[in-house]
Amino acid sequence: MEIISFRTPGLGDQTYLLTHEGQGVLVDPQRDIDRFLAAAAERDVQLRFVLETHLHNDYVSGGEQAALRTGAELVLPAAAAAAYPHTPAFHLEDIKGGRGLTLRPIHTPGHTPEHTSYLVLVDGEPVAVFSGGSLLVASAGRPDLLGRPRAHTLAKLQYGSLHRLAGLPRDVELLPTHGDGSFCTSSGAGRYTSAIGAEVDTNPLLAVADAEAFAQRLMAEPMPIPAFYQHMGPANTLGVPPMPTVTVAELTLDDVPDGAHVVDIRPRADLAEGHLPGAVGIELGTDFGSWAGWLLPYQEPIVLVAQHDQDVTEAVTQLAQIGVDSVRGVVYELGDAASMTFELLDLPAFTDCVRADDAQVLDVRMPSEQAAVSLDGAVRRFLPDLITEGIPAELDRTRPVLVACGSGRRAAIAATLLLREGYQPVVLTGAGVPDVVAAQSA
């Protein structure tokens, strides 16, 4: 038996391909399924099953389309009640794969009500468990994605689910879908895979005394929920069309459709030197799609701005992974129209600016980051809240706004949002926060 992991860093998720004597099992596939099917073909494996642990809240599933393409049997948790053909998985009702392979569904509610893990047995011996968003490495799947009113009940269910999985043999390999970088975790999940015994020994959530204390701990400091998450569950319940083409047309500025959102994916240095008025700058990286889905109205038309040597297909793929199929084209030549600029400063230069008596600092980091290391005197507004809540009223348009995050990536995005409203952003680029205002929180 072999288990191949496919990591999608920007979403913090993993898809798995299990192979056993020429048959394959695909677990929690994302929408861009060609990479998984190619791996199966390279190994001369016939896909036998496609498993989903839950109706995902952080990406569009490729499960239905993978099953249709290959003839594999699509298996979903019985309580998911998806609106397309599938085999329902019931708690402890074994699914026989042949050649000694058995898949045993284990109902593990908590992350979602229908959540189901799958224990893999070979010749009757348990060897691995696909735990989806239940038991994670040093963490657990968060219970609040279906709304705060249901979170307490789901958190208590998650407590039971974690302990149900913890009762498996210690040497069973733990293969979660969510991991480090995913907003589906209740905390940073660290490593991507583990073993049941290692989690029993080290996972702090398994040491919590009872379900109520566990629920209070999971809900004490909830992480933000990306705006696009609200569209993922319904899409995965009703069914998703095949992955669109990732090739887009090259446009001139005159070709940009009225009402399209211009997203500049160039590096922040180029963005600072000049970008189009009104554009949102999100430099291309592994989390480009997540930020675009969080900051832009869902499924409204998008036009990208890029350098000729950038991988535009990667940007389009990341958007498609969250169901955004609305990219109308890409612009490479801006000419004199790139009239919006801002200043980039390294840490020493930025710190000098902060020392000025009239300095105003905007901290766009996550609330948990702000709590861990406080920028004393800074105005706090998590980056997506600049869209939902607006620019903080205490910021003065007539003076520079010194924008900080942890690397410069989010600060550069914020700079383009500030420029649209007539502010004068100055961005701290590179790792670190200005020591002159940084204080370790108690």
C-alpha positions as CSV (number, residue, x, y, z in Angstrom):
1,M,0.0,0.0,0.0
2,E,1.1,3.5,-0.8
3,I,-0.4,6.8,0.3
4,I,0.5,9.9,-1.8
5,S,-0.2,13.4,-0.3
6,F,-1.0,16.4,-2.4
7,R,-0.7,19.6,-0.5
8,T,-2.3,22.9,-1.4
9,P,-0.4,25.4,0.8
10,G,-2.6,28.4,0.2
11,L,-5.7,26.7,1.6
12,G,-3.8,24.6,4.1
13,D,-5.3,21.4,2.9
14,Q,-4.2,17.9,1.7
15,T,-5.7,15.5,-0.7
16,Y,-4.7,11.8,-0.5
17,L,-4.4,9.0,-3.1
18,L,-4.2,5.6,-1.6
19,T,-3.0,2.8,-3.9
20,H,-3.3,-0.9,-3.1
21,E,-2.7,-3.7,-5.7
22,G,-3.7,-1.7,-8.7
23,Q,-6.7,0.0,-7.2
24,G,-6.9,3.6,-5.9
25,V,-8.8,5.6,-3.3
26,L,-8.9,9.4,-3.7
27,V,-9.7,11.3,-0.5
28,D,-11.0,14.9,-0.3
29,P,-9.9,16.0,-3.8
30,Q,-9.9,19.7,-4.7
31,R,-11.4,20.9,-7.9
32,D,-8.3,20.7,-10.1
33,I,-8.4,17.0,-10.3
34,D,-6.0,16.5,-13.2
35,R,-3.0,16.3,-10.8
36,F,-4.6,13.5,-8.9
37,L,-5.7,11.5,-11.9
38,A,-2.2,11.9,-13.5
39,A,-0.6,10.5,-10.3
40,A,-3.0,7.5,-10.5
41,A,-2.2,6.9,-14.2
42,E,1.6,7.2,-13.6
43,R,1.2,4.3,-11.1
44,D,-1.1,2.3,-13.4
45,V,-3.8,2.5,-10.8
46,Q,-7.6,2.3,-11.5
47,L,-9.5,4.7,-9.2
48,R,-12.0,2.5,-7.3
49,F,-13.4,5.0,-4.7
50,V,-13.5,8.8,-4.2
51,L,-14.1,9.6,-0.5
52,E,-15.3,12.8,1.0
53,T,-15.0,13.3,4.7
54,H,-17.4,16.3,4.8
55,L,-19.0,19.0,2.7
56,H,-16.0,21.3,2.7
57,N,-16.2,25.0,3.7
58,D,-12.9,26.1,2.4
59,Y,-12.7,24.9,-1.2
60,V,-14.8,23.5,-4.0
61,S,-14.6,19.7,-4.1
62,G,-13.5,17.8,-7.2
63,G,-15.0,14.6,-5.9
64,E,-18.1,14.4,-8.1
65,Q,-16.1,15.2,-11.3
66,A,-13.3,12.8,-10.4
67,A,-15.9,10.0,-10.0
68,L,-17.6,10.9,-13.3
69,R,-14.3,11.0,-15.1
70,T,-13.0,7.7,-13.9
71,G,-16.1,5.6,-13.1
72,A,-15.0,5.4,-9.5
73,E,-17.6,5.1,-6.7
74,L,-18.2,8.4,-5.0
75,V,-18.7,8.0,-1.2
76,L,-20.1,10.8,0.9
77,P,-21.2,10.9,4.6
78,A,-24.8,9.6,4.7
79,A,-26.0,12.8,6.5
80,A,-24.5,15.1,3.8
81,A,-27.6,14.5,1.6
82,A,-25.8,15.9,-1.4
83,A,-27.9,16.5,-4.5
84,Y,-26.0,14.3,-6.9
85,P,-25.5,10.5,-7.2
86,H,-23.2,9.0,-4.5
87,T,-22.9,6.1,-2.1
88,P,-23.8,7.1,1.4
89,A,-21.3,6.1,4.1
90,F,-22.9,4.9,7.4
91,H,-21.1,4.6,10.7
92,L,-19.1,1.3,10.9
93,E,-20.7,-0.1,7.8
94,D,-17.6,-1.4,6.0
95,I,-17.0,-0.7,2.3
96,K,-15.2,-3.5,0.6
97,G,-12.5,-2.6,-2.0
98,G,-11.3,-6.1,-2.7
99,R,-7.8,-7.6,-2.5
100,G,-7.9,-7.3,1.3
101,L,-8.8,-3.5,1.3
102,T,-11.6,-2.3,3.6
103,L,-12.8,1.2,4.3
104,R,-14.6,1.7,7.6
105,P,-16.6,4.9,8.0
106,I,-16.5,6.4,11.5
107,H,-19.0,9.2,12.2
108,T,-17.0,12.0,13.7
109,P,-19.3,15.1,13.9
110,G,-18.0,18.4,15.2
111,H,-16.3,20.2,12.3
112,T,-19.6,19.7,10.5
113,P,-22.6,17.6,11.6
114,E,-22.2,14.9,8.9
115,H,-18.4,14.6,9.2
116,T,-17.1,11.1,8.7
117,S,-13.6,9.7,9.0
118,Y,-12.5,6.6,7.1
119,L,-10.4,3.9,8.8
120,V,-8.3,1.9,6.3
121,L,-7.9,-1.8,6.9
122,V,-5.7,-4.2,5.0
123,D,-6.4,-7.9,5.5
124,G,-8.4,-6.9,8.6
125,E,-5.6,-4.8,10.2
126,P,-6.1,-1.1,10.7
127,V,-3.3,0.9,9.1
128,A,-4.5,4.5,8.6
129,V,-7.3,6.8,9.1
130,F,-8.4,9.8,7.0
131,S,-9.6,12.2,9.6
132,G,-10.6,15.2,7.4
133,G,-11.4,18.0,9.8
134,S,-11.8,16.0,13.0
135,L,-8.6,15.0,14.8
136,L,-5.8,17.1,13.3
137,V,-2.1,17.2,14.1
138,A,-1.9,19.0,17.6
139,S,-5.3,20.5,16.9
140,A,-8.9,19.8,15.8
141,G,-11.2,21.1,13.1
142,R,-13.0,24.3,14.2
143,P,-16.8,23.9,15.1
144,D,-18.0,27.4,14.2
145,L,-18.1,27.5,10.4
146,L,-21.9,26.9,10.3
147,G,-22.6,29.8,12.5
148,R,-22.0,30.8,16.1
149,P,-25.3,29.5,17.4
150,R,-24.4,25.9,16.5
151,A,-20.8,26.1,17.5
152,H,-21.2,25.1,21.1
153,T,-23.1,21.9,20.2
154,L,-20.7,21.0,17.4
155,A,-17.7,21.7,19.7
156,K,-19.0,19.2,22.3
157,L,-19.6,16.7,19.5
158,Q,-16.0,17.3,18.3
159,Y,-14.8,16.3,21.8
160,G,-16.4,12.9,21.4
161,S,-15.2,12.5,17.9
162,L,-11.6,13.2,18.8
163,H,-11.7,10.6,21.6
164,R,-13.4,8.1,19.3
165,L,-10.4,8.4,16.9
166,A,-7.9,8.4,19.8
167,G,-9.1,5.0,20.8
168,L,-7.8,3.5,17.5
169,P,-4.5,1.5,17.7
170,R,-1.5,3.7,18.4
171,D,0.4,2.8,15.2
172,V,-2.5,3.8,12.9
173,E,-1.4,6.6,10.7
174,L,-3.4,9.9,11.0
175,L,-4.0,11.6,7.7
176,P,-6.1,14.8,8.2
177,T,-7.3,17.0,5.3
178,H,-6.8,20.3,7.2
179,G,-3.5,21.5,8.4
180,D,-1.2,24.4,8.9
181,G,-2.5,27.4,6.9
182,S,-6.1,26.3,6.9
183,F,-8.8,28.5,8.5
184,C,-10.7,25.3,9.2
185,T,-8.4,24.4,12.1
186,S,-9.1,25.7,15.6
187,S,-5.5,26.6,16.0
188,G,-2.2,26.3,14.0
189,A,-2.0,22.6,13.2
190,G,1.7,22.4,12.7
191,R,2.8,19.2,11.0
192,Y,0.6,17.7,8.3
193,T,0.4,14.0,9.3
194,S,0.9,12.0,12.5
195,A,0.0,8.8,14.2
196,I,-2.7,8.1,16.7
197,G,-0.2,7.3,19.5
198,A,1.7,10.5,18.9
199,E,-1.6,12.6,19.2
200,V,-2.6,10.8,22.3
201,D,0.7,11.7,23.8
202,T,1.0,15.3,22.6
203,N,-2.2,16.8,21.3
204,P,-3.3,19.3,24.0
205,L,-7.0,19.0,23.0
206,L,-7.0,15.3,23.9
207,A,-5.9,16.3,27.5
208,V,-8.9,18.5,28.1
209,A,-11.0,17.1,31.0
210,D,-14.6,17.1,29.6
211,A,-16.7,18.1,26.6
212,E,-17.8,21.4,28.2
213,A,-14.3,22.5,28.9
214,F,-13.3,21.4,25.5
215,A,-16.0,23.5,23.9
216,Q,-15.1,26.6,25.9
217,R,-11.5,26.2,24.8
218,L,-12.3,25.8,21.1
219,M,-14.6,28.8,21.2
220,A,-12.5,31.1,23.3
221,E,-10.5,32.8,20.6
222,P,-12.2,32.1,17.2
223,M,-10.2,32.7,14.1
224,P,-11.7,34.9,11.4
225,I,-13.8,33.2,8.7
226,P,-12.9,34.0,5.1
227,A,-15.8,35.6,3.3
228,F,-15.8,33.0,0.5
229,Y,-16.4,30.2,2.9
230,Q,-20.2,30.9,3.0
231,H,-20.4,29.8,-0.7
232,M,-18.4,26.5,-0.4
233,G,-20.8,24.4,1.6
234,P,-23.8,25.1,-0.7
235,A,-21.8,24.6,-3.8
236,N,-20.5,21.2,-2.6
237,T,-24.0,20.2,-1.6
238,L,-25.6,21.0,-4.9
239,G,-22.8,20.0,-7.2
240,V,-20.0,21.9,-9.0
241,P,-19.4,22.1,-12.8
242,P,-16.0,20.8,-14.1
243,M,-12.9,22.8,-13.6
244,P,-12.8,25.6,-16.2
245,T,-10.0,26.3,-18.6
246,V,-7.2,28.1,-16.9
247,T,-6.1,29.9,-20.1
248,V,-7.3,33.5,-20.2
249,A,-7.3,36.1,-23.0
250,E,-4.7,38.9,-23.1
251,L,-6.5,42.2,-23.0
252,T,-5.5,45.8,-23.5
253,L,-6.8,48.5,-21.1
254,D,-9.4,49.4,-23.6
255,D,-10.7,45.8,-23.4
256,V,-11.4,45.8,-19.7
257,P,-15.1,45.3,-19.2
258,D,-17.1,47.9,-17.3
259,G,-17.5,46.9,-13.7
260,A,-14.8,44.4,-13.7
261,H,-12.6,44.2,-10.6
262,V,-8.9,44.8,-11.5
263,V,-6.6,42.6,-9.4
264,D,-2.9,43.3,-9.8
265,I,-0.9,40.2,-9.1
266,R,2.6,41.7,-9.7
267,P,5.3,41.8,-7.0
268,R,4.7,44.5,-4.4
269,A,7.7,46.5,-5.6
270,D,6.2,46.8,-9.0
271,L,2.8,47.6,-7.4
272,A,4.3,50.4,-5.4
273,E,6.0,51.9,-8.4
274,G,2.7,52.3,-10.2
275,H,-0.7,50.5,-10.5
276,L,-4.1,51.3,-12.0
277,P,-6.4,53.6,-10.0
278,G,-9.0,51.4,-8.1
279,A,-7.1,48.2,-8.5
280,V,-6.6,45.8,-5.6
281,G,-3.0,44.6,-5.4
282,I,-2.6,41.0,-4.3
283,E,0.8,39.7,-5.4
284,L,0.8,36.2,-6.7
285,G,1.7,33.6,-4.0
286,T,0.3,30.4,-2.7
287,D,-2.5,32.2,-0.9
288,F,-3.5,34.5,-3.7
289,G,-6.8,32.8,-4.2
290,S,-7.8,32.9,-0.6
291,W,-7.1,36.6,-0.3
292,A,-8.9,37.4,-3.6
293,G,-11.9,35.3,-2.5
294,W,-11.9,37.1,0.9
295,L,-11.6,40.7,-0.4
296,L,-13.6,40.7,-3.7
297,P,-17.3,40.2,-4.2
298,Y,-17.8,36.6,-5.0
299,Q,-18.1,35.6,-8.7
300,E,-18.1,39.2,-10.0
301,P,-15.9,39.7,-13.1
302,I,-12.2,39.9,-12.6
303,V,-9.4,41.2,-14.8
304,L,-5.8,40.4,-13.8
305,V,-2.8,42.6,-14.2
306,A,0.5,40.6,-14.4
307,Q,4.0,40.6,-15.6
308,H,4.7,38.6,-18.7
309,D,6.8,36.0,-16.8
310,Q,4.2,35.4,-14.1
311,D,2.2,32.2,-14.0
312,V,-1.3,33.5,-14.7
313,T,-2.7,30.0,-14.9
314,E,-1.7,29.5,-11.3
315,A,-3.8,32.5,-10.3
316,V,-6.8,31.3,-12.3
317,T,-6.4,27.8,-10.8
318,Q,-6.4,29.2,-7.2
319,L,-9.6,31.2,-7.9
320,A,-11.2,28.1,-9.5
321,Q,-10.4,26.1,-6.4
322,I,-12.8,28.3,-4.5
323,G,-15.4,28.4,-7.3
324,V,-14.5,31.7,-8.8
325,D,-14.7,31.2,-12.5
326,S,-15.1,34.9,-13.5
327,V,-11.7,35.9,-14.7
328,R,-12.2,37.7,-18.0
329,G,-8.6,38.2,-19.0
330,V,-5.2,39.5,-18.2
331,V,-3.5,42.9,-18.9
332,Y,0.3,43.1,-19.2
333,E,0.9,46.6,-20.5
334,L,-0.2,49.6,-18.3
335,G,1.7,52.5,-19.7
336,D,1.0,55.9,-18.2
337,A,-2.3,54.6,-16.7
338,A,-0.3,53.1,-13.7
339,S,-0.6,56.4,-11.7
340,M,-1.1,55.1,-8.2
341,T,2.0,54.7,-6.1
342,F,3.1,54.1,-2.5
343,E,6.3,53.9,-0.6
344,L,8.0,50.7,0.6
345,L,10.3,50.8,3.6
346,D,12.5,48.2,5.3
347,L,12.3,47.8,9.1
348,P,14.9,50.3,10.1
349,A,13.5,53.1,7.9
350,F,10.0,52.3,8.9
351,T,10.9,52.4,12.6
352,D,12.5,55.8,12.1
353,C,9.1,57.0,10.6
354,V,7.2,55.6,13.6
355,R,9.3,57.6,16.0
356,A,8.0,60.9,14.6
357,D,5.6,62.6,16.9
358,D,2.8,62.7,14.4
359,A,3.2,59.2,13.1
360,Q,0.0,57.1,12.6
361,V,0.4,53.3,12.3
362,L,-2.2,50.9,10.9
363,D,-1.8,47.3,12.0
364,V,-3.6,44.9,9.6
365,R,-2.5,41.6,11.1
366,M,-4.9,38.9,12.4
367,P,-6.3,39.6,15.9
368,S,-4.3,36.6,17.3
369,E,-1.1,38.2,16.0
370,Q,-2.0,41.6,17.4
371,A,-2.7,40.0,20.8
372,A,0.6,38.1,20.8
373,V,2.8,41.1,19.9
374,S,1.1,44.5,20.3
375,L,2.1,47.5,18.3
376,D,1.5,50.1,21.0
377,G,-0.3,53.2,19.7
378,A,-1.2,51.6,16.4
379,V,-4.7,51.5,15.0
380,R,-5.9,47.9,14.6
381,R,-7.9,46.7,11.7
382,F,-7.5,43.2,10.3
383,L,-7.0,43.4,6.5
384,P,-10.4,42.1,5.4
385,D,-12.2,44.4,7.8
386,L,-10.9,47.3,5.7
387,I,-13.6,46.1,3.2
388,T,-16.4,45.2,5.6
389,E,-15.9,47.9,8.2
390,G,-14.1,50.6,6.2
391,I,-11.0,52.6,6.9
392,P,-10.7,53.5,10.6
393,A,-12.1,57.0,11.1
394,E,-9.1,58.0,13.3
395,L,-6.7,57.9,10.4
396,D,-5.9,61.3,8.9
397,R,-5.8,61.5,5.1
398,T,-3.4,64.5,5.2
399,R,-0.6,62.5,6.9
400,P,1.1,59.3,5.8
401,V,-0.4,56.1,7.1
402,L,2.4,53.6,8.2
403,V,1.0,50.1,7.4
404,A,2.4,47.0,9.0
405,C,1.7,43.3,9.0
406,G,4.2,40.5,9.5
407,S,5.9,40.4,6.1
408,G,4.6,43.3,4.0
409,R,2.3,41.1,1.9
410,R,-1.0,42.1,3.6
411,A,0.3,45.6,4.2
412,A,0.8,46.0,0.4
413,I,-2.8,44.8,-0.2
414,A,-4.0,47.3,2.4
415,A,-2.0,50.1,0.7
416,T,-4.0,49.7,-2.5
417,L,-7.3,49.8,-0.5
418,L,-6.1,53.0,1.3
419,L,-5.1,54.7,-2.0
420,R,-8.6,54.1,-3.3
421,E,-9.9,56.2,-0.4
422,G,-7.4,59.0,-0.8
423,Y,-4.9,58.0,2.0
424,Q,-1.1,58.1,1.8
425,P,0.2,54.6,2.7
426,V,3.7,53.8,3.6
427,V,4.3,50.0,3.8
428,L,6.7,48.1,6.0
429,T,8.0,45.3,3.8
430,G,10.0,42.3,4.9
431,A,9.7,40.3,8.1
432,G,9.3,41.9,11.5
433,V,7.5,44.6,13.4
434,P,9.0,48.0,14.4
435,D,10.7,47.5,17.8
436,V,10.0,51.1,18.9
437,V,6.3,50.3,19.2
438,A,6.3,46.5,19.6
439,A,5.5,45.2,23.1
440,Q,5.1,41.5,24.0
441,S,1.6,41.0,25.4
442,A,1.2,39.6,28.8
